[in-house]
């Protein structure tokens, strides 16, 4: 083991004793040797390293080692990571891939056992993780918790397989993460009674307070697509011991701009106490998940950061186990050369495959909502040409298509509002939760071409605007992540995000929003490779009203 011996002087934030004092932190062999309290002229602050209490690393489109290289520049030293996305493609092999790659860098990844693979039986995934696989995973020291239990109907109505998985987590005394948006109070109580301890899907303060009432910890989420900070931030003051901070999903360009540190800055600007804010992203997740992350106490791992002041909160240095991993915005972690793994078995399609014949009926339309995973639905009169329903640019009723990536099946087709594309099409193999190919566009030709670009490359995101304009970001790791340089991936994604907005989209994150239109466990109307899905009734529904 390398020896890291140094000292750092400044104003020390003690999140355990809930106080701030001047002094010097002495580090020896990667541990806090002792802390000396004394007067100092230093204006910098020393605090524990930051923790993202719930994130899917896959959403960054980067493998764990590349994610870490960027995250440490923002003061993040650890994540509670749910490998649910890659597990839906590659099963336990995907989970192992994330764990092993994460071990190759000085960063603290804490992975869970994915509880819902497949997420539902209403979509096609690439793998299945049953109770037997959960048992094998939960035995492992690397697995710290049972990942978000999205099958809340299965919990409430005591589905045998779901209850087995929950029982296994309890057997190994590991926490169970939740995922239960919009439940009424009676259902919330049943859900929590089964031992589920957290939730990151609260859209309103009332919902969060109800879940806290019955013993849950609430993870205040601020990601690239789903943003609940404004609705829930007051919990930091009213319920400081019951909250954690998380991003859930963070696209690469957003990760380059900031991580949990950005949420801290916003909370500070809003006037919340620094101790309560920091406990939500240090002390609370460490205690809840029993993480081996230092809290700036004598004998702890030297997981800490130095910031300039509590107004700007600029991260000057980040240390993990006493090793300096970032300084002045630059990562000191070396890149890892990692081979990709994947599962992709589908042929290209043609325009005939996505045609929908008009039946003299109105259609049900998915309405995407900015900054939310939930959708709305409404009934509309479709635009018809030559007996087929087509995208209606004027009324923003665009065709949305999901193609099974694991076997050759007929595509599912529906219509969506609020993407506002005026030309072209975009497509992605990041489509929660099973990660089939999803596309939205203004005309069949561009939609098909965008899909086929991804079929040919076996994963990524694509944009097509006529035969002369095609863009593609390959994601060779499970069709979800790149094994290339994280900053280069972020720059290319940023460019493609810009091009999508040039097509007319007014969404803050068009590709991220598109990826959640296949997330069936979030109401109200979504689409899988098997068809249009009513998330309120939890059943398929017809396109026609």
C-alpha positions as CSV (number, residue, x, y, z in Angstrom):
1,X,0.0,0.0,0.0
2,X,1.3,3.5,-0.9
3,X,2.0,5.8,2.0
4,X,0.2,9.2,1.8
5,X,1.4,11.5,4.6
6,X,0.5,15.1,4.6
7,X,-1.3,17.8,6.5
8,X,-3.9,20.4,5.5
9,X,-4.9,23.5,7.5
10,X,-8.1,25.4,7.3
11,X,-11.6,25.6,8.7
12,X,-12.7,22.0,9.5
13,X,-16.3,21.0,9.0
14,X,-17.2,18.2,11.5
15,X,-20.4,16.7,10.2
16,X,-20.5,14.2,13.1
17,X,-20.2,16.8,16.0
18,X,-22.0,19.3,13.8
19,X,-19.5,22.1,14.2
20,X,-16.9,24.1,12.3
21,X,-13.5,25.0,13.8
22,X,-10.1,26.1,12.7
23,X,-7.2,23.6,12.7
24,X,-5.0,21.1,10.9
25,X,-5.8,17.6,9.7
26,X,-2.9,15.2,9.7
27,X,-3.0,12.2,7.4
28,X,-0.8,9.1,7.7
29,X,-1.0,6.0,5.6
30,X,-4.2,7.1,4.1
31,X,-6.0,7.5,7.4
32,X,-6.8,10.6,9.6
33,X,-4.0,10.4,12.1
34,X,-5.2,13.2,14.3
35,X,-6.9,16.6,14.1
36,X,-5.4,19.6,15.9
37,X,-7.7,22.5,16.8
38,X,-5.9,25.9,16.6
39,X,-6.3,29.3,15.3
40,X,-5.3,29.8,11.6
41,X,-5.4,32.5,9.0
42,X,-6.4,30.0,6.3
43,X,-9.8,30.8,4.8
44,X,-10.2,27.4,3.0
45,X,-12.5,24.7,4.3
46,X,-11.8,21.0,4.8
47,X,-14.8,18.6,4.7
48,X,-15.6,15.0,4.1
49,X,-15.7,13.7,0.6
50,X,-19.1,13.8,-1.1
51,X,-21.3,10.8,-1.8
52,X,-24.0,10.4,-4.5
53,X,-26.6,8.3,-2.6
54,X,-28.2,6.8,-5.7
55,X,-27.0,6.8,-9.2
56,X,-26.9,4.6,-12.3
57,X,-23.3,5.0,-13.5
58,X,-24.5,3.8,-16.9
59,X,-26.5,7.1,-17.4
60,X,-23.2,9.0,-17.7
61,X,-22.5,6.9,-20.8
62,X,-19.1,6.2,-19.2
63,X,-17.7,3.1,-17.7
64,X,-17.1,3.4,-13.9
65,X,-13.4,4.2,-14.2
66,X,-14.1,7.1,-16.6
67,X,-17.0,8.3,-14.4
68,X,-14.6,8.5,-11.4
69,X,-12.0,10.5,-13.3
70,X,-14.5,13.3,-13.8
71,X,-16.5,13.0,-10.6
72,X,-13.5,13.5,-8.3
73,X,-12.9,16.9,-9.8
74,X,-16.2,17.9,-8.2
75,X,-15.4,16.5,-4.8
76,X,-17.2,13.2,-5.1
77,X,-15.4,10.3,-3.5
78,X,-18.1,7.6,-3.5
79,X,-21.4,6.5,-5.1
80,X,-24.2,4.2,-4.1
81,X,-24.5,2.7,-7.6
82,X,-27.3,0.7,-9.0
83,X,-26.1,-1.4,-12.0
84,X,-29.7,-2.0,-13.0
85,X,-29.2,-0.7,-16.5
86,X,-26.4,-3.0,-17.6
87,X,-28.0,-5.9,-15.7
88,X,-31.1,-5.6,-17.9
89,X,-28.8,-6.1,-20.9
90,X,-26.2,-8.6,-19.6
91,X,-27.4,-9.9,-16.2
92,X,-24.9,-10.8,-13.5
93,X,-22.1,-10.5,-16.1
94,X,-22.9,-6.9,-16.5
95,X,-22.8,-6.3,-12.7
96,X,-19.4,-8.0,-12.5
97,X,-18.1,-5.8,-15.3
98,X,-19.0,-2.7,-13.4
99,X,-17.5,-4.0,-10.1
100,X,-14.3,-5.1,-11.7
101,X,-13.8,-1.9,-13.7
102,X,-14.5,0.2,-10.7
103,X,-11.8,-1.6,-8.6
104,X,-9.2,-0.4,-11.1
105,X,-9.3,3.3,-9.9
106,X,-9.0,5.0,-6.5
107,X,-12.7,5.7,-6.1
108,X,-15.3,4.1,-3.8
109,X,-18.1,2.5,-5.9
110,X,-20.7,0.7,-3.8
111,X,-22.9,-1.5,-6.0
112,X,-26.3,-3.0,-5.3
113,X,-27.9,-6.2,-6.5
114,X,-30.5,-5.2,-9.2
115,X,-33.9,-6.3,-7.9
116,X,-35.9,-5.9,-11.1
117,X,-34.4,-7.6,-14.1
118,X,-36.4,-7.5,-16.1
119,X,-38.1,-4.4,-14.7
120,X,-41.5,-5.7,-15.8
121,X,-42.8,-8.6,-17.9
122,X,-44.3,-6.1,-20.4
123,X,-40.9,-5.5,-22.1
124,X,-38.1,-7.6,-23.5
125,X,-34.8,-7.5,-21.7
126,X,-31.5,-9.3,-22.4
127,X,-31.3,-11.1,-19.0
128,X,-33.1,-12.3,-16.0
129,X,-32.0,-12.0,-12.4
130,X,-34.2,-14.1,-10.1
131,X,-34.1,-14.9,-6.4
132,X,-31.2,-17.4,-6.9
133,X,-29.0,-14.8,-8.6
134,X,-29.9,-12.3,-5.9
135,X,-28.9,-14.7,-3.2
136,X,-25.5,-15.2,-4.9
137,X,-25.0,-11.5,-5.2
138,X,-26.1,-10.6,-1.7
139,X,-23.5,-13.0,-0.3
140,X,-20.7,-10.8,-1.8
141,X,-19.0,-8.1,0.2
142,X,-19.0,-5.9,-2.9
143,X,-22.8,-5.8,-2.9
144,X,-24.0,-3.4,-0.2
145,X,-27.8,-3.3,-0.7
146,X,-30.7,-4.5,-2.8
147,X,-31.2,-2.0,-5.6
148,X,-34.4,-0.1,-6.1
149,X,-37.5,-2.3,-5.9
150,X,-39.5,-0.8,-8.8
151,X,-42.1,-3.5,-8.8
152,X,-44.2,-1.8,-6.2
153,X,-47.4,-3.7,-7.2
154,X,-45.4,-6.9,-6.6
155,X,-44.5,-5.6,-3.1
156,X,-48.0,-4.4,-2.2
157,X,-49.7,-7.6,-3.5
158,X,-46.9,-9.9,-2.2
159,X,-45.7,-11.4,-5.4
160,X,-43.9,-14.6,-4.4
161,X,-40.6,-13.8,-6.4
162,X,-40.5,-10.2,-5.1
163,X,-41.0,-11.2,-1.5
164,X,-38.2,-13.8,-1.9
165,X,-35.8,-11.1,-3.1
166,X,-36.8,-8.8,-0.2
167,X,-36.3,-11.7,2.3
168,X,-32.8,-12.4,1.0
169,X,-31.8,-8.8,1.5
170,X,-33.1,-8.9,5.1
171,X,-31.3,-12.3,5.7
172,X,-28.0,-10.6,4.9
173,X,-29.0,-7.5,6.8
174,X,-28.5,-5.2,3.8
175,X,-30.7,-2.2,3.1
176,X,-33.4,-2.2,0.4
177,X,-33.8,0.7,-1.9
178,X,-37.2,1.8,-3.1
179,X,-38.8,3.2,-6.2
180,X,-42.5,4.0,-5.6
181,X,-43.8,7.2,-7.3
182,X,-47.3,8.5,-6.5
183,X,-48.5,5.8,-4.2
184,X,-51.4,6.7,-1.8
185,X,-50.8,6.6,1.9
186,X,-52.2,3.1,2.4
187,X,-50.0,1.7,-0.4
188,X,-47.0,3.5,0.9
189,X,-47.4,1.9,4.3
190,X,-47.7,-1.6,2.8
191,X,-44.6,-1.0,0.7
192,X,-42.5,0.3,3.6
193,X,-43.7,-2.5,5.9
194,X,-41.8,-5.0,3.6
195,X,-38.5,-3.5,4.7
196,X,-37.9,-0.9,2.0
197,X,-35.9,2.0,3.4
198,X,-35.4,4.7,0.8
199,X,-37.1,6.4,-2.1
200,X,-35.8,8.8,-4.8
201,X,-39.0,9.1,-6.8
202,X,-40.9,11.8,-4.7
203,X,-42.3,14.5,-7.0
204,X,-44.0,16.5,-4.2
205,X,-43.2,17.5,-0.7
206,X,-46.4,15.9,0.6
207,X,-45.4,12.5,-0.9
208,X,-41.9,12.7,0.7
209,X,-43.3,13.6,4.1
210,X,-45.7,10.7,4.0
211,X,-42.9,8.3,3.3
212,X,-40.8,9.8,6.0
213,X,-43.7,9.4,8.4
214,X,-43.5,5.6,7.9
215,X,-39.8,5.4,8.3
216,X,-38.3,6.0,4.9
217,X,-35.2,8.0,4.0
218,X,-35.8,10.4,1.1
219,X,-33.1,10.9,-1.6
220,X,-33.5,14.3,-3.0
221,X,-32.8,13.8,-6.7
222,X,-31.4,16.4,-9.1
223,X,-30.3,14.6,-12.3
224,X,-30.1,15.4,-16.0
225,X,-33.8,14.7,-16.7
226,X,-35.6,14.2,-13.4
227,X,-35.2,17.3,-11.1
228,X,-36.9,17.3,-7.7
229,X,-34.6,19.7,-5.8
230,X,-36.9,22.6,-5.8
231,X,-39.9,20.6,-4.5
232,X,-38.0,18.7,-1.8
233,X,-35.1,21.0,-0.6
234,X,-37.0,22.2,2.4
235,X,-36.6,18.7,3.9
236,X,-32.9,19.6,4.6
237,X,-34.1,21.8,7.3
238,X,-37.3,20.1,8.5
239,X,-36.0,16.5,8.3
240,X,-32.2,16.7,8.2
241,X,-31.7,13.2,9.4
242,X,-34.1,11.7,6.8
243,X,-32.6,12.9,3.6
244,X,-29.7,12.2,1.2
245,X,-28.7,13.8,-2.0
246,X,-28.5,11.9,-5.3
247,X,-28.5,12.4,-9.1
248,X,-30.0,9.1,-10.2
249,X,-29.1,9.8,-13.8
250,X,-26.3,12.1,-15.0
251,X,-25.4,12.6,-18.6
252,X,-21.7,13.1,-19.4
253,X,-21.9,16.7,-20.4
254,X,-23.7,17.5,-17.1
255,X,-21.2,15.5,-15.1
256,X,-18.4,17.6,-16.6
257,X,-20.1,20.7,-15.3
258,X,-20.8,19.5,-11.8
259,X,-22.1,16.7,-9.5
260,X,-23.3,16.7,-5.9
261,X,-21.3,19.9,-5.4
262,X,-23.7,21.7,-7.7
263,X,-26.6,20.8,-5.5
264,X,-24.7,21.9,-2.4
265,X,-24.1,25.3,-4.0
266,X,-27.8,25.7,-4.7
267,X,-28.8,24.7,-1.2
268,X,-26.3,27.2,0.3
269,X,-27.6,29.9,-2.0
270,X,-31.1,29.2,-0.8
271,X,-29.9,29.7,2.8
272,X,-29.8,26.2,4.2
273,X,-27.2,25.4,6.9
274,X,-24.0,23.9,5.6
275,X,-23.9,21.2,8.3
276,X,-27.4,19.9,7.4
277,X,-26.6,20.1,3.6
278,X,-23.3,18.2,4.0
279,X,-24.7,15.5,6.3
280,X,-27.2,14.7,3.5
281,X,-24.3,13.8,1.2
282,X,-21.8,12.4,3.7
283,X,-22.9,11.3,7.2
284,X,-26.5,10.1,6.3
285,X,-25.5,7.8,3.4
286,X,-22.5,6.4,5.3
287,X,-24.6,5.5,8.2
288,X,-27.6,4.2,6.2
289,X,-25.6,2.0,3.8
290,X,-22.7,1.2,6.2
291,X,-20.2,2.6,3.7
292,X,-16.4,2.6,4.3
293,X,-16.1,6.3,3.6
294,X,-14.3,8.6,5.9
295,X,-16.2,11.4,7.8
296,X,-13.1,13.4,8.8
297,X,-12.8,11.7,12.2
298,X,-9.6,10.3,13.8
299,X,-8.9,6.9,12.4
300,X,-11.2,7.3,9.4
301,X,-10.1,6.8,5.8
302,X,-8.8,10.2,4.5
303,X,-11.6,10.8,2.1
304,X,-11.8,14.6,2.1
305,X,-11.9,17.7,0.0
306,X,-10.8,21.2,0.3
307,X,-13.0,24.1,-0.9
308,X,-12.2,27.8,-1.2
309,X,-15.1,29.2,0.8
310,X,-18.8,28.5,1.5
311,X,-20.1,31.0,-1.0
312,X,-18.5,29.8,-4.2
313,X,-17.7,26.3,-2.9
314,X,-15.0,25.7,-5.5
315,X,-13.3,22.3,-5.0
316,X,-9.6,22.9,-4.8
317,X,-8.4,19.3,-3.9
318,X,-10.0,15.9,-3.5
319,X,-8.4,13.0,-1.6
320,X,-9.5,9.3,-1.4
321,X,-7.7,7.1,1.2
322,X,-5.2,9.9,1.5
323,X,-4.4,9.9,-2.2
324,X,-4.8,13.2,-4.1
325,X,-7.1,12.3,-6.9
326,X,-8.0,15.8,-8.2
327,X,-6.6,19.3,-7.9
328,X,-7.8,22.7,-9.4
329,X,-10.4,21.0,-11.6
330,X,-8.0,18.4,-13.0
331,X,-8.3,14.7,-12.5
332,X,-5.2,12.8,-11.3
333,X,-6.7,9.4,-11.9
334,X,-5.2,7.6,-14.9
335,X,-7.5,6.2,-17.7
336,X,-8.1,2.5,-17.8
337,X,-8.1,0.6,-21.1
338,X,-11.2,-1.6,-20.8
339,X,-12.6,-3.9,-23.5
340,X,-16.4,-3.6,-24.2
341,X,-19.1,-6.3,-23.6
342,X,-22.4,-6.3,-25.4
343,X,-25.6,-8.1,-26.4
344,X,-27.2,-7.1,-29.7
345,X,-29.0,-9.3,-32.1
346,X,-31.4,-7.6,-34.5
347,X,-31.6,-6.8,-38.2
348,X,-32.2,-3.5,-39.8
349,X,-35.8,-2.4,-40.5
350,X,-37.6,-0.5,-43.3
351,X,-40.3,2.1,-43.5
352,X,-43.0,-0.4,-44.0
353,X,-42.2,-1.9,-40.6
354,X,-43.3,1.3,-38.8
355,X,-46.5,2.2,-40.8
356,X,-49.7,2.5,-38.8
357,X,-53.0,2.1,-40.8
358,X,-55.8,4.6,-39.8
359,X,-58.9,3.0,-38.4
360,X,-61.2,6.1,-38.2
361,X,-60.5,6.5,-34.5
362,X,-58.7,9.1,-32.4
363,X,-55.3,8.1,-30.9
364,X,-53.8,8.1,-27.4
365,X,-50.8,10.4,-27.2
366,X,-47.9,10.3,-24.7
367,X,-47.2,13.8,-23.4
368,X,-43.6,14.2,-22.2
369,X,-43.0,16.6,-19.3
370,X,-39.9,18.7,-19.0
371,X,-37.7,17.6,-16.0
372,X,-39.9,14.7,-15.0
373,X,-40.0,10.9,-15.6
374,X,-43.7,10.8,-15.4
375,X,-45.8,11.5,-18.5
376,X,-49.4,12.5,-19.2
377,X,-51.7,11.3,-21.9
378,X,-54.5,12.7,-24.0
379,X,-56.6,11.9,-27.0
380,X,-56.0,13.5,-30.3
381,X,-57.1,13.4,-33.9
382,X,-54.2,12.0,-36.0
383,X,-52.8,13.3,-39.3
384,X,-53.4,10.8,-42.0
385,X,-51.7,10.4,-45.4
386,X,-52.7,7.7,-47.9
387,X,-54.5,5.8,-45.2
388,X,-51.6,5.8,-42.7
389,X,-51.1,7.9,-39.6
390,X,-48.0,10.1,-39.9
391,X,-46.1,12.5,-37.7
392,X,-47.9,15.9,-37.4
393,X,-45.2,18.5,-37.0
394,X,-47.7,21.4,-36.7
395,X,-49.6,19.9,-33.8
396,X,-46.4,18.2,-32.4
397,X,-47.7,14.7,-32.6
398,X,-44.6,12.8,-33.5
399,X,-44.1,9.1,-34.2
400,X,-42.2,7.2,-31.5
401,X,-40.9,3.7,-32.2
402,X,-39.3,1.0,-30.0
403,X,-37.5,-1.9,-31.6
404,X,-36.5,-5.0,-29.7
405,X,-32.6,-5.2,-29.8
406,X,-32.4,-8.8,-28.6
407,X,-34.4,-10.6,-31.3
408,X,-36.2,-9.8,-34.5
409,X,-39.7,-8.5,-33.7
410,X,-42.1,-6.1,-35.3
411,X,-41.4,-2.5,-33.9
412,X,-43.9,-1.0,-31.5
413,X,-45.2,2.4,-32.7
414,X,-47.1,5.2,-30.9
415,X,-47.2,9.0,-30.9
416,X,-45.8,11.6,-28.5
417,X,-46.2,15.3,-27.8
418,X,-43.7,17.9,-26.4
419,X,-40.6,16.9,-28.3
420,X,-41.3,19.7,-30.9
421,X,-39.0,18.4,-33.6
422,X,-39.6,20.3,-36.8
423,X,-37.4,18.0,-38.9
424,X,-35.3,14.8,-38.7
425,X,-35.2,12.1,-36.0
426,X,-33.2,11.0,-33.0
427,X,-32.7,7.5,-31.6
428,X,-31.0,5.8,-28.7
429,X,-30.2,2.4,-27.2
430,X,-30.4,4.0,-23.8
431,X,-34.0,3.2,-23.2
432,X,-34.9,2.4,-19.6
433,X,-35.2,-0.2,-18.4
434,X,-34.6,-2.9,-21.0
435,X,-32.6,-0.7,-23.4
436,X,-34.2,-1.6,-26.6
437,X,-33.9,0.9,-29.4
438,X,-36.1,4.0,-29.1
439,X,-36.6,6.7,-31.7
440,X,-38.8,9.8,-32.3
441,X,-39.0,11.8,-35.5
442,X,-40.9,13.8,-38.0
443,X,-40.9,11.3,-40.9
444,X,-40.5,7.6,-41.4
445,X,-37.4,7.7,-43.5
446,X,-35.3,9.6,-40.9
447,X,-36.7,7.5,-38.1
448,X,-35.8,4.2,-39.8
449,X,-32.3,5.5,-40.7
450,X,-31.6,6.6,-37.2
451,X,-32.7,3.2,-35.9
452,X,-30.6,1.4,-38.4
453,X,-27.5,3.4,-37.6
454,X,-27.8,1.9,-34.1
455,X,-28.4,-1.6,-35.4
456,X,-25.3,-1.4,-37.6
457,X,-23.1,-0.1,-34.7
458,X,-24.7,-2.2,-32.0
459,X,-25.5,0.7,-29.8
460,X,-25.3,4.4,-29.2
461,X,-27.3,7.5,-29.9
462,X,-28.0,8.8,-33.3
463,X,-29.5,11.8,-35.2
464,X,-30.6,12.0,-38.8
465,X,-31.9,15.0,-40.7
466,X,-32.2,13.8,-44.3
467,X,-29.6,11.9,-46.2
468,X,-26.9,14.5,-45.9
469,X,-26.9,14.9,-42.1
470,X,-26.2,11.9,-39.8
471,X,-24.6,11.9,-36.4
472,X,-23.7,9.0,-34.2
473,X,-22.1,8.5,-30.7
474,X,-21.2,4.8,-30.4
475,X,-21.8,3.2,-27.0
476,X,-20.1,-0.2,-27.4
477,X,-20.4,-1.3,-23.7
478,X,-23.9,-2.9,-23.6
479,X,-25.2,-0.1,-25.9
480,X,-25.1,2.1,-22.8
481,X,-21.6,3.3,-22.2
482,X,-18.4,4.2,-24.0
483,X,-15.0,3.0,-23.0
484,X,-13.4,6.1,-24.5
485,X,-12.1,9.3,-22.8
486,X,-14.9,10.7,-20.7
487,X,-14.3,14.3,-21.6
488,X,-14.4,13.4,-25.3
489,X,-17.6,11.5,-24.9
490,X,-19.1,14.4,-23.1
491,X,-18.1,16.8,-25.8
492,X,-19.6,14.6,-28.5
493,X,-22.8,14.1,-26.5
494,X,-23.0,17.9,-26.0
495,X,-22.7,18.4,-29.7
496,X,-25.5,15.9,-30.4
497,X,-27.7,17.4,-27.8
498,X,-27.2,20.7,-29.5
499,X,-28.1,19.2,-32.9
500,X,-31.3,17.7,-31.4
501,X,-32.3,21.1,-30.2
502,X,-31.5,22.5,-33.7
503,X,-34.1,20.1,-35.0
504,X,-36.6,22.0,-32.8
505,X,-36.7,20.3,-29.5
506,X,-37.1,22.7,-26.5
507,X,-36.4,20.0,-23.9
508,X,-33.5,20.5,-21.7
509,X,-32.2,17.0,-22.3
510,X,-33.9,15.5,-25.4
511,X,-32.0,12.2,-25.4
512,X,-32.4,11.7,-21.7
513,X,-36.1,12.4,-21.9
514,X,-36.5,10.0,-24.8
515,X,-34.8,7.3,-22.8
516,X,-37.5,7.5,-20.1
517,X,-40.4,7.1,-22.5
518,X,-39.9,3.4,-22.3
519,X,-39.8,3.4,-18.5
520,X,-43.0,1.5,-17.8
521,X,-42.9,1.6,-14.0
522,X,-43.4,5.4,-14.1
523,X,-46.9,6.5,-15.0
524,X,-48.9,7.5,-17.0
525,X,-48.5,6.4,-20.6
526,X,-45.3,4.8,-21.9
527,X,-44.2,2.5,-24.7
528,X,-42.1,-0.7,-24.7
529,X,-41.0,-3.0,-27.5
530,X,-44.3,-4.9,-27.0
531,X,-46.6,-1.9,-27.3
532,X,-48.3,1.1,-25.7
533,X,-48.5,0.8,-21.9
534,X,-50.8,2.3,-19.3
535,X,-48.7,2.9,-16.2
536,X,-51.7,3.7,-14.0
537,X,-53.5,0.5,-14.7
538,X,-50.2,-1.4,-15.3
539,X,-51.4,-3.0,-18.5
540,X,-51.1,-2.7,-22.2
541,X,-53.5,-0.3,-24.0
542,X,-54.5,0.2,-27.6
543,X,-53.1,3.1,-29.6
544,X,-56.7,3.9,-30.6
545,X,-59.2,5.4,-28.2
